[in-house]
Amino acid sequence: MDTRLNNFDLIRLLAATQVVVFHSVAHLGLDLVGDNPLVVFFQALPGVPIFFFISGFVVSLAWERSRSVSHYGKNRFLRIYPALWMCSIIAFGSAIIIGDIHPPIEQLVPWLLAQFSIGQFYNPEFLRSYGVGVLNGSLWTIPVELQFYIALPLLYPLFAESQSNAKLIALIILFLAFNQLGLYFKTSGYENLFWTKLYHITVIPYMYMFLIGVLLQRNIQRLRSFLERRFLLWLLIFICAVFTAKWAGLRVGTNGPNPFLVVIMDLFIASAAFSFPKLSDRLLRRNDLSYGVYLYHMVIVNVVIELGIAHQTGFWIVMLGTFLLAWLSWRQIERPAMRLKKRSIHPQMATD
């Protein structure tokens, strides 16, 4: 199996679209029929856990192929920050022009420092009156992703030299326990505590999702016969798992889905990535819009809400505006930045 040929760009775009649709529905006063099988299936593929899994697969491979820590760090920086900074500037500009906000300097400076570093979850008081009350709430995942990048080189020596998967699986189980502990506090009346909120913007509750991606990446050749060109089989398995979980009352379609569903979903995603592996390139022509779609959709949602456009008209404005900005971000910011990446000692995957 040539891991450079895959459909991860297409899968991430679909995952980002799932996030756009459900965020738009939630904020624009729309309604989805929850019992519709297609809605249930689409809801059962939550974008954020899919991003974290793919990130574990792709970034661990990029780390293995990096010449040095500085080489790895520069490539990660170029993938995240140029597009993120431009999005933050556009979001802030739209809030000033459309929302007529007047940020006090003592709140503005900390917010700017947070947006341009690793605190994108921070939302100051002067933005509470604009749009949904948060300038770009989806960006809470950026600090988590950056923590993945930092944690990976620190964790890799624990299992990199071993031919066995035992240590890596043990880490997955450990972080899964932390994930379940966080969910317990979140659903037991402690969700508004400062420490609970802080915990859920750290890497700890989501690390097991990332490490499952690492585990599959390190064993992809062994699993080839179970995944490659088995898309329809894994689709059927996943559908059965979703509706079984729904019937059993398990968590479906959230950023903290049932771990059983996470494993089945990740195997399904891996099979989709390596079944018909040229499909993504044929459809997207190496244009990776997923990051831009994720970055900009809440910017457009806030604009639509501030202008008083809701329901279906607002929904389609969000969809069209998001994909237009994502395309511009890819062409003008992301692709030029990625051309500055240092080459690895081996050919890289197109998605790293």
C-alpha positions in Angstrom: 0.0 0.0 0.0 1.4 3.4 -1.0 0.2 5.7 1.8 0.9 8.8 -0.3 -2.2 7.8 -2.3 -5.2 8.4 -0.1 -8.5 10.2 0.2 -7.8 12.1 3.4 -8.2 15.5 1.8 -11.7 14.6 0.6 -12.6 13.0 3.9 -11.5 16.1 5.9 -13.5 18.3 3.6 -16.6 16.2 4.2 -15.9 16.3 8.0 -15.5 20.1 7.8 -18.8 20.3 5.9 -20.5 18.2 8.6 -19.4 20.8 11.2 -20.6 23.7 9.0 -24.0 22.1 8.5 -24.7 21.4 12.1 -23.3 24.7 13.4 -25.4 26.6 10.9 -28.5 24.6 11.8 -28.0 25.3 15.5 -27.4 29.0 15.1 -29.7 30.0 12.3 -33.0 28.6 13.7 -33.2 25.7 11.3 -34.4 22.2 12.2 -33.1 18.7 11.1 -35.4 15.7 11.5 -33.4 13.7 14.1 -35.0 10.4 13.2 -34.2 10.6 9.5 -31.7 7.8 8.8 -29.6 10.0 6.6 -29.4 12.7 9.3 -28.5 10.1 11.9 -25.8 8.8 9.7 -24.4 12.2 8.9 -24.6 13.2 12.5 -22.7 10.0 13.5 -19.6 11.2 11.6 -18.6 14.1 13.9 -16.0 16.3 12.2 -13.8 17.0 15.1 -13.1 13.4 16.2 -12.4 12.6 12.5 -9.9 15.5 12.3 -8.2 14.3 15.4 -7.9 10.7 14.1 -6.6 11.8 10.6 -4.2 14.1 12.3 -2.8 11.3 14.4 -2.3 9.2 11.2 -0.8 11.9 9.1 1.3 13.9 11.6 2.9 10.8 13.1 4.0 9.8 9.6 5.3 13.3 9.0 7.3 13.1 12.3 8.8 9.8 11.3 10.0 11.3 8.0 11.3 14.6 9.5 15.0 15.3 9.6 14.8 17.1 12.9 12.6 18.7 15.5 13.1 22.1 13.9 12.1 20.7 10.5 9.0 19.1 12.0 8.1 22.3 13.9 8.5 24.6 10.9 6.3 22.4 8.7 3.6 22.3 11.5 3.8 26.1 11.9 3.3 26.7 8.2 0.3 24.4 8.0 -1.5 26.1 10.9 -0.6 29.7 11.5 -0.6 31.7 8.2 -4.2 30.8 7.3 -5.3 31.1 11.0 -3.8 34.6 11.3 -5.5 35.8 8.2 -8.8 34.3 9.3 -8.5 36.1 12.7 -7.8 39.4 11.0 -10.9 39.0 8.7 -13.1 37.9 11.6 -12.1 40.9 13.7 -12.5 43.3 10.8 -16.0 42.0 10.1 -16.9 42.4 13.8 -15.7 46.0 13.7 -17.4 46.9 10.4 -20.7 45.0 10.8 -21.0 44.7 14.6 -19.7 48.3 15.3 -17.8 47.0 18.3 -15.4 49.2 20.3 -12.8 47.1 22.0 -11.1 48.5 25.0 -7.3 48.3 24.8 -7.0 46.3 28.0 -9.1 43.5 26.5 -7.9 43.9 22.9 -4.2 43.3 23.5 -4.7 39.9 25.4 -7.1 38.8 22.8 -4.7 39.5 20.0 -1.9 37.8 21.8 -4.1 34.7 22.3 -5.2 34.6 18.7 -1.7 34.8 17.4 -0.2 32.2 19.8 -2.0 29.2 21.3 -5.1 30.7 23.1 -7.6 30.9 20.3 -10.4 29.7 22.7 -10.2 33.0 24.6 -13.2 35.3 23.9 -13.2 38.7 25.6 -16.3 40.5 26.9 -16.3 43.1 24.1 -17.2 40.4 21.6 -20.2 39.0 23.6 -22.6 41.3 21.8 -21.6 40.3 18.3 -23.2 37.4 16.4 -23.5 34.3 18.5 -21.4 36.0 21.3 -18.2 34.2 20.3 -16.2 35.5 17.4 -15.0 32.1 16.1 -15.9 29.4 18.6 -14.7 26.6 16.4 -11.1 27.6 17.0 -11.0 25.9 20.4 -9.7 22.9 18.5 -6.6 24.8 17.3 -4.9 24.8 20.7 -5.7 21.1 21.0 -4.2 20.4 17.6 -1.1 22.4 18.5 -0.8 20.4 21.7 -0.9 17.2 19.6 2.0 18.5 17.6 4.0 19.2 20.8 3.1 16.0 22.6 3.8 13.6 19.7 7.7 13.9 19.8 7.5 13.6 23.6 5.4 10.4 23.5 7.1 8.7 20.5 10.2 7.4 22.4 7.8 5.4 24.6 6.8 3.1 21.8 8.8 3.9 18.7 11.5 1.3 19.1 9.2 -1.5 20.0 7.8 -3.9 17.4 4.9 -4.5 19.7 1.8 -2.3 19.9 1.4 -3.0 23.6 2.8 0.3 24.9 0.9 2.4 22.4 -2.4 0.6 23.2 -1.7 1.1 26.9 -1.4 4.9 26.2 -4.6 4.8 24.3 -6.4 3.1 27.2 -4.9 5.6 29.7 -6.1 8.6 27.8 -9.4 7.0 27.1 -9.8 6.8 30.9 -9.0 10.5 31.2 -11.6 11.1 28.4 -14.3 9.3 30.3 -13.4 11.1 33.5 -13.8 14.4 31.8 -17.2 13.4 30.4 -18.3 12.4 33.9 -17.5 15.8 35.3 -19.0 17.5 32.3 -22.3 15.7 32.7 -22.5 15.7 36.5 -23.2 19.3 37.2 -19.5 20.4 37.1 -19.5 21.6 33.5 -19.4 25.3 34.4 -16.4 25.0 36.8 -13.2 26.7 35.6 -11.1 23.6 35.8 -13.7 21.5 33.9 -13.7 24.1 31.1 -9.9 24.3 31.1 -9.6 20.5 31.0 -11.7 20.3 27.8 -9.4 22.6 25.9 -6.4 20.6 26.7 -5.1 17.7 24.7 -5.9 15.1 27.5 -9.5 14.2 26.7 -8.8 13.9 23.0 -5.4 12.3 22.9 -6.8 8.7 22.6 -8.5 9.7 19.3 -5.2 11.1 18.0 -3.2 8.0 19.2 -5.7 5.6 17.4 -4.6 7.4 14.3 -1.0 6.9 15.2 -1.7 3.2 15.9 -3.3 2.6 12.5 -0.6 4.5 10.7 2.1 2.3 12.3 0.2 -0.9 11.4 -1.3 0.2 8.1 0.6 -2.4 6.0 -0.5 -5.2 8.4 -4.1 -4.1 8.1 -4.0 -3.6 4.4 -6.1 -6.7 3.6 -8.8 -5.7 6.1 -9.1 -2.0 4.9 -8.0 -1.5 1.3 -10.9 -1.7 -1.2 -13.2 -2.8 1.7 -15.1 0.5 1.8 -18.6 -1.0 1.3 -18.0 -3.7 4.0 -16.8 -1.1 6.5 -19.7 1.2 5.6 -22.1 -1.6 6.4 -20.4 -2.3 9.7 -20.4 1.4 10.6 -24.1 1.8 9.8 -24.9 -1.2 11.9 -22.8 0.1 14.8 -24.4 3.5 14.6 -28.0 2.3 14.8 -27.1 -0.3 17.4 -25.6 2.5 19.5 -28.6 4.7 18.9 -30.9 1.9 20.0 -28.8 1.2 23.1 -28.8 4.9 24.1 -25.1 5.4 23.6 -23.6 8.8 22.7 -23.7 9.4 18.9 -22.7 12.4 16.9 -20.9 14.5 19.5 -17.3 15.5 20.1 -17.2 12.8 22.8 -18.8 9.8 21.1 -18.9 6.4 22.6 -15.4 4.9 22.3 -16.8 1.7 20.6 -18.2 3.9 17.8 -14.9 5.9 17.6 -12.9 2.7 16.9 -15.4 1.5 14.2 -15.6 5.0 12.7 -11.8 5.2 12.5 -11.5 1.9 10.8 -14.3 3.0 8.4 -12.4 6.3 7.7 -9.2 4.4 7.1 -10.9 2.1 4.7 -12.4 5.0 2.9 -9.0 6.6 2.6 -7.4 3.7 0.9 -10.3 2.4 -1.2 -10.2 4.0 -4.6 -7.3 6.1 -3.4 -7.1 8.4 -6.4 -10.7 9.6 -5.9 -9.6 12.6 -3.8 -7.1 13.9 -6.4 -9.5 13.4 -9.2 -12.3 15.4 -7.5 -10.3 18.1 -5.7 -7.2 18.2 -7.9 -4.9 18.6 -4.9 -6.9 21.6 -3.6 -7.3 21.0 0.2 -10.2 23.3 1.3 -11.0 21.5 4.6 -8.9 23.8 6.9 -10.4 27.0 5.3 -13.9 25.6 5.5 -13.4 24.9 9.2 -11.8 28.3 9.9 -14.3 30.5 8.2 -17.7 29.0 8.6 -18.4 30.7 12.0 -17.1 34.0 10.7 -19.9 33.9 8.0 -22.5 32.6 10.6 -21.8 35.6 12.8 -22.1 38.0 9.8 -25.4 36.5 8.8 -26.8 36.7 12.3 -25.6 40.3 12.8 -27.3 41.3 9.5 -30.5 39.6 10.6 -30.5 36.9 7.9 -31.6 33.6 9.3 -33.2 30.3 8.3 -32.7 28.8 4.9 -31.4 32.0 3.2 -28.8 32.5 5.9 -27.8 28.8 5.6 -27.0 29.0 1.9 -25.1 32.3 2.4 -23.0 30.5 5.0 -22.3 27.5 2.7 -21.4 29.6 -0.3 -19.5 32.2 1.6 -17.5 29.6 3.6 -16.4 27.7 0.5 -15.5 30.8 -1.3 -13.3 32.0 1.5 -11.8 28.5 1.9 -10.9 28.5 -1.8 -9.3 31.9 -1.5 -7.5 30.9 1.7 -6.1 27.8 0.0 -5.0 29.6 -3.2 -3.6 32.7 -1.6 -2.4 31.7 1.8 -2.2 27.9 2.5 -0.7 26.6 -0.7 2.0 29.3 -0.9 2.9 28.7 2.8 3.1 24.9 2.3 5.5 25.4 -0.6 7.9 26.8 2.0 8.0 23.5 3.8 11.2 21.7 4.1 11.2 18.4 2.3 11.4 15.2 4.4 14.0 12.6 4.1 11.3 10.5 2.4 8.5 11.6 0.1 5.7 13.1 2.2 2.0 12.4 2.0 0.1 15.1 0.2 -1.9 15.7 3.4 0.7 16.3 6.0 
